[in-house]
Amino acid sequence: MRLGSLSGFAVSLIASICLAQEQPLAPGNRTVFGVGVGLISQGGEAIRLGLYDEGIELTKRGLEEPGTDDHARAAALSNLCAAYAVKNLPDTAIAHCTESLAIDNRNWRAFSNRSYAYWVKGQLANAEADLEAAQALNPNARQVAEIRGMINESGLRPHVTVEDLQ
């Protein structure tokens, strides 16, 4: 299967989580502050460290906090998408990214994370479409180039036909 690629890409995917970044702001790049963000930030950090279940739990608790603004909510949902994709739960990941994009359709990370989740699921056309959207928003993102390579590699895998002797 793709387990080697999954584990290798997990570090890059988690490094792309939206919160607590030190990069200049571009579309979809936000450091968020406010109600619920403490738990959301802690959740993002746990996910970044590979503590997916803890990160998911903290992020969900942060989302339940009253007054969590839309920017924090969109970032948190994208983070959940990343965590579930790495955990090989692409349907759950896709749902979270789709919800994130409904709030902020300029979040290249949500498109990138959903692209990865579609790749995990084997839906290369959907992965490619989301990757194009991510690239249009942030053409220099390393994660976009990495996912592009994974999609291209999937398309180049040799296929064999086995005859049934019945």
N, C-alpha and C positions, 0 to 999 in steps of 0.2 A: 504494500500500500504506500501511502505517502508519509509515513511516520517520521522518517529522517528529515524530510522537508518541513514537516510540521514543527518538530522540535527546534530545528535550526532557525526557522522564521519566527518562532515565538518571541525570542529576545528582541528582534526588530519590531515586531508588532507591539509588544508591550512598551518599548521605548517610544512609540509614537502616541502614547496616551496623552490626552489633551491637557491635563492639569499640570500645574507647577512647572511650566516650561521656562527656559531662559532664552528662547529664540525671539527675534523680532516678530511683531504681529503681522500676519498675513491672513487672508480669508480663512476663517475656521480655526485660527490659532488664538486661544484665549487662556489667560490666567484668570480664574474666577474667584470672587470673594463674596461673602454674604452668608445668609442663613442656610444651614444644611451643608455648606461647602466644607466645613471641617471634616465631617464624616466622608464626604465625597472625595476630598483630597487624601484622607487616610486610606480610603478604598483604592484610589488610583495608585498610591504608593505601594500598597500590599500587592496589587496586581503586577506592578512593575517589578516587584521582588519575587514574583512567581508564586505568591500565596493567593491563588485564584479564589478559593472558596471564601477566605477571610475578606479579600477585596470585594468580592461580589456582595457579601453580607453587609459590609460597611457602606458600600455605594448604595445599596437598596435602602438602608436605613437613612442615609443622607437625602435620598429622593423623597422619603416620606415626611421629612421635616417641613412644617408649614413655612411658606415664604421663600422657598428655593426658587430662584429666578430662572427664566428660560435658558439663559446661557449656561448656567451650571447644570441644569437638567439635560440639555443637549449633550454637553461634554460627558456627564455621568453615563448617559445611555450609550454613547459611543464607547466608553470604557467597558461597560458591561458587554457590549458586542465583542470587543477585543478579547475579553476574558473567556467568554463562552466559545468563541471561535477556536482559541487555543486549547480549550478543553474538549474540542471535537464535538461540539453541540451547535452545528451550524444553523439549524432552524431557529433556535433561541437567539443566537447571535444576530441573525438577519432581522428578526423582529425588533430587537433593541436598536439596531442601526437605522432601520426604517422609521422608528419612532423618533430617533434623534434627528434624522433628516427632515421629518415633518415640522420640527421646531426650527431647525437651522439648515437650510438646503445649501449653504456655502461652506459646510464643514468637510473639508477634504479628507480628514481622518475618518469620519464616519463612512464616506464613500470607500475609502481604502480598506477599512476594517470589514465592511460588507462585501467588498470584492474578494477579500481573503476567505470570508465565510462561504461565499458561493464557490470558490475554488475548492475548499474542503469538501463541499457537497458534490463536486464534480460538475457544476453548472458553469461551464467555461464561458458561454456567451454572456450570461448575467455578470460573471466576474469581470469580463472584458468591458462591458458597458459601464459598470461602476468605476473601474480603473480609469477609463477615459474621463469620467466626470472628475475624479480625484486629480488627475493630471492637468485638466483644464484649470482647476483652482490653484494647484501648487505644482507646476511643471518640474521643479527641482527636488521634489521629495524623494529621499532614498527608498522609503517603503514602497512607493509606486514602482520604482525601477525593480525592486526585488520581487514584487508580485507579478510584474510583467514577465520576468524571467521564469517564474514558476508556471505561469499560464503557458508561455511558449514551450517550456520543457514538457508539459503535459501533452501538448499537441504533437510533439516529436517522438513520443514513446512508440516503439514498434508494436504493431498488433499482429497477432497470428490467428489463423483460422484452423480450427481443429475439426477433422471430419468425424462424424458419428457413424460407426460401423453397424448400425442396425439395419 
